[in-house]
């Protein structure tokens, strides 16, 4: 086995432990009147100070105490990103309860499952629609005591508005002593939070993460990119996901940077120029969309201006090829880069709101090499991170001065990674989860002798950068007995213009095929340019010929057994609603293959 590790953190060396809720209160005292978070009002971003934020969290914590919430009880949160989400989360941790996020896109069966499985005592919900269908089966409501609604409505005595819930804490000064005692009683191994994995297969598992784990994760992130209260973070991805919780809650509580709550994911483009964030987390699809928008705008520039833009983009790419690992690019290239920045790149970054970004972090799935290089052309580096809910979302990371495009970086401080004989990535760290709730068998399968068996396959290059090549459970075994990891092949296919998603199939078959979805906007543009009726474009010979020619180029970069022999353009795109994408836009392979079994049957029916 090969392994890589970095030194432990200073806090680990000194054996100190400050739980995140206590770090939050220290930030409240230290930053006082400085802004803790912002929400977008009608005309501007409206700030709330750390002092007021601290009072809100303490009042919510006392309200939970008034409702009889005990240490270890689950407090479920079903909402899009907003301050109340974070207030309830930190308040629950502060009294020893366990905040449990539910994806705002979840359907009623999944919501019911999580309420029942987590034994949720309290539910914070944003809309009446989200509550529809909850509790139709009595067993789902057995543990649920109260529901707090953010829409200002109540329909029965067991429901509170947010204001009436908060008043329970505001009017209970006698609970301050109990709150302080609960905060002081937090132990490192107590469960701090619970993440229900969005999962690409099966029912979600409840990943239980300790206070020690989130403390260790925050320590490692602090050393990796040194966030401070001067940074700005924009929160827009699902907070039920561990990565967004790290950015919006854990790191913000620990370091004191202000959080800007986006109105929606689709509002990100208009928010970026207003907020000008310095640190933000994203997923590959977000970066692809930003890149598509920028490329479309820049392609409109012709003549000298167009040539200057393309020259500047190339100079920046060349500069990063030389300097991304902390080396000097040389006097000539440095001079050209300064000119490119002054004349073109700084203006582009300012227009899209990324001119202050110093750590643009991506995780969840690999970003295509083409997109990574395109961003370096804009003088922006996407720093890919690797992790999963089971190790707090971050085990390796690319940092300033130590980045390799296409890799997920090197192990974070306090983390040891090794590669098993079969290629599986194993992780040992304080950030590892404690257990899967109510599932000791699954826990024992994933945690063995202190090592987290990730289920991911990868390798280290000679300089210690980790590369992910796929998932063990997603290996395709052909009828000829060849084991093929589809992840990199699918990533190559999604580099093809027009292709939005691609899923490779071929288990127990003698060749590989691909199910492909087409980007809707690009399809409509292609239809207009080629005088094709919009409803006929996906079936058109012109589009199919372009895809076929592109797949031929992809095949040339892969071995014979990895080549795509047939493909099908699907009539509809994948979506969260159909269950084919997770809330963080990862493909649910099994669901896609099941939903399109007829298309696959047609592909393999006439084997030529």
Secondary structure, DSSP 8 states (H G I E B T S, - for coil): -EEEE----HHHHTT----HHHHHHHHHHHHTTSEEEEEE-SSSEEEEEHHHHHHHHHHHHHHHHHTT--TT-EEEEE-SS-HHHHHHHHHHHHTT-EEEEE-TT--HHHHHHHHHHHTEEEEEES-HHHHTTTTSSGGGGSS--EEEETTS---STTEEEHHHHHHHHHT-GGGHHHHHHHHHT--TTSEEEEEE---SSSS--EEEEEHHHHHHHHHHHHHHH---TT-EEEE-S-TTSHHHHIIIIIHHHHH--EEEE-S-GGGHHHHHHHH--SEEEE-HHHHHHHHHHHHHHHTT--HHHHHHHHHHHHHHHHHHHHHTTS----HHHHHHHHHHIIIIIHHHHHHHT-TT-SEEEE-SS---HHHHHHHHHTT--EEEEE--GGGTT-SEE-BTTB--TTS--EE-TT-EEEE-TTSEEEEESTTS--EETT-HHHHHHHEETTEEEEEEEEEE-TTS-EEEEEEGGG-EE-TT--EE-HHHHHHHHTTSTTEEEEEEE-TTSSSEEEEEEE-HHHHHHHHHHTT--GGGGGG-HHHHHHHHHHHHHHHHTS-GGG-EEEEEE-SS---TTTTSB-TT--B-HHHHHHHTHHHHHHHHHS--
